Amino acid sequence: MSLQISLEYLAASFALLGVGMMVLRLRMGWILNFCSSGLYFLIFFQSKLYGDASLQVFFALMQVWGWLHWKEQGREQLIPPRKLSFDGLWNCVLCVLGGTLLLGVWLSIGTDSDVPWSDAFCTSGSLVAQVLQITRFRENWLLWMLVNLIYIPLYLYKSLPATALLYGVFLGMAFWGWRQWNRQLRRTQVQPMPEPARQ
């Protein structure tokens, strides 16, 4: 087994465990995702997925931010999810589209990438999804689902079958995360009825 394949399986294992912990809102997931990002930087750079390779540097920094941002949360008090307003949702769409345009042009002109636009879209979408996840907005899971749908054929095309399989699992886990965070959000929104005033 080649070194790249071994690194790919190790990175995939770290990422799978890390995302599972994110769904369950466990802080340790940030550490596992940090390790995965470091390994995937090497893998993607060798595969000429320069947008994805750069994204892993950002992801590594975001894992540190996420670890610090969730520092007050213990196992007994999991992080409370939130939902985006219409304006927030619209701003996220603009960020993804704008990022795709800028990065796609750069990858097309400045690199030898053979998949500049799909790489650009997945990179931009992942950036926004990661920020939404750290700041606890449930919509991060919807964006991860969309990004993963593009990543699966992209990684198959780039001869990274273990990573394509991983992102297929991520697709299912993102759906699971969406349901879990929605369920918790509904619980936090249910307020107990006040007791009638006694005369």
WOWO-V622694 format. One record per pair of residues at least 6 apart in sequence whose ideal C-beta (glycine too) atoms are under 8 Angstrom apart, sorted by the first residue. I is the first residue (numbers start at 1). J is the second residue. If there is no record, write none. Layout:
i j
I J
I J
This chain:
i j
4 43
4 46
5 162
7 39
7 42
7 43
8 39
8 43
8 160
8 162
8 163
9 162
10 39
11 35
11 36
11 39
11 40
11 43
11 163
12 36
12 162
12 163
12 165
12 166
14 32
14 33
14 35
14 36
14 39
15 32
15 33
15 36
15 40
15 166
15 170
16 166
16 169
16 170
17 29
17 32
18 29
18 30
18 31
18 32
18 33
18 36
19 29
19 33
19 170
19 173
19 177
20 29
20 173
21 27
21 28
21 29
21 32
22 29
22 33
22 133
22 177
23 173
23 176
23 177
23 180
24 78
24 180
25 73
25 78
25 79
25 81
25 184
26 75
26 78
27 67
27 70
27 71
27 73
30 63
30 64
30 66
30 67
30 70
31 63
31 67
33 59
33 63
33 66
34 60
34 63
34 64
34 67
37 56
37 57
37 59
37 60
37 63
38 56
38 60
40 52
40 53
40 56
40 163
41 53
41 56
41 57
41 60
43 160
43 163
44 50
44 52
44 53
44 55
44 56
45 53
47 158
47 159
47 160
48 111
48 112
48 113
48 114
48 158
49 113
49 115
49 119
49 158
50 107
50 111
50 113
50 119
51 103
51 107
51 113
51 116
51 119
51 120
51 122
51 123
52 119
52 122
52 123
54 123
55 123
55 126
55 127
58 127
58 130
59 126
59 130
62 130
62 131
62 134
65 134
66 133
66 134
69 134
69 135
70 79
73 79
78 184
79 136
80 136
80 184
80 185
80 188
81 136
81 137
81 138
81 181
81 182
81 184
81 185
81 188
82 135
82 136
82 137
82 138
82 185
83 137
83 138
83 139
83 185
84 92
84 132
84 137
84 138
84 139
88 137
89 139
92 128
92 132
92 139
92 143
95 124
95 127
95 128
96 121
96 124
96 125
96 128
96 143
97 124
98 124
99 120
99 123
99 124
99 127
99 128
100 117
100 120
100 121
100 124
100 125
101 120
102 120
103 119
103 120
103 123
103 124
104 116
104 117
104 119
104 120
104 121
107 113
107 116
107 117
107 119
107 120
108 116
108 117
113 119
115 154
115 157
115 158
118 150
118 154
119 154
121 147
121 150
122 147
122 150
122 151
122 154
125 143
125 146
125 147
125 150
126 144
126 147
128 143
129 140
129 143
129 144
129 147
130 140
132 139
132 140
132 143
133 140
133 144
138 178
138 181
138 182
138 185
140 177
141 174
141 175
141 177
141 178
141 181
142 174
142 178
144 170
144 174
144 177
145 171
145 174
145 175
145 178
148 167
148 168
148 170
148 171
148 174
149 171
151 164
151 167
152 164
152 167
152 168
152 171
153 164
155 161
155 163
155 164
155 167
156 164
